[in-house]
Amino acid sequence: MKVEVVNLRKDRPVVLTAYIVDSSQEISWKKRSAVVICPGGAFLFTSDREAEPVALKFLSKGYNAFVLRYTTASMGTEKVYPDVLYDLANAVVTIRKRAEDWNTDPEKVVIVGFSAGGALASLYSVMWHRKWLSETLNVSPDVLKPSAVILAYPGVDYVKMYEIFKKSDGPASEMFFKSTITVLGTESFSVESLKEISATYHVDKNVPPTFIWTTSDDEYVPVESVITYVQALAQHGVPFEFHVFEKGGHGLSLADRTTARTSDQINPHVAKWIDLAFEWLEEHLWR
């Protein structure tokens, strides 16, 4: 395995860490699919629990994995949107430009996002073809197109979450408002500004096939807010697979010992999501 860290910005530590499967004359599989992993962290930081362990899991299945440490408040940035979209777009462009060096198939680039990283991944999946994004990066929209998207307990509907959290107190409500202020750079936000950062309200037929999972008892990203996104995908004919596990809460990552900070983050039933995702990817990448 080769590990390489690529700086994507000069003004802050936005980096793409590449985990590349070694080539061998004994193995016929040369050009690997790529997965770009966007860890969660409420846009305040990027979580280690949803970074390298996830990359190694994909690596074990033959994918080349890339962990994106996108713009967060920890880098001294008071407003992260739309910079985070440019970060992810730059990551995709970099992977395709260096596909030969990294033995990667440029036609098979998957985005994987957890929580806030899922918010970013979902926004990217509905924005990749927008003219303003491709013109900013000076590339063709096709260069930005993801092959598929995997979303784990993603923040996809800030309007719905706002409706829920403005009626409650506690850590989840506090985190929602802190994160949203970080995304928008202001404590005063309107429904329209919340819609702008919510993938649910931008879905169209150009959204790539999407795999989504969450838990029904997630306090930080209520399942109701994820369902509205799934409904939007269905209304626009976007292929998707959606799994809701009964128990597990928020932020389980792989839900096994490799990503657990506490014992309640080990959940063998929820841990099945990754195998389901691998099966789903096989169908959409190789059919």
Secondary structure, DSSP 8 states (H G I E B T S, - for coil): -EEEEEE--SSS--EEEEEE----TT----SEEEEEEE--STTT---GGGSHHHHHHHHHTT-EEEEEE---GGGT-S--TTHHHHHHHHHHHHHHHTTTTTTEEEEEEEEEEETHHHHHHHHHHHHTT-HHHHHHHTS-HHHH--SEEEEES----HHHHHHHHTT--SHHHHHHHHHHHHHHT-S---HHHHHHT-GGGG--TT---EEEEEETT-SSS-HHHHHHHHHHHHHTT--EEEEEESS--S--TT-STTT-SSGGG--TTGGGHHHHHHHHHHHHHH-
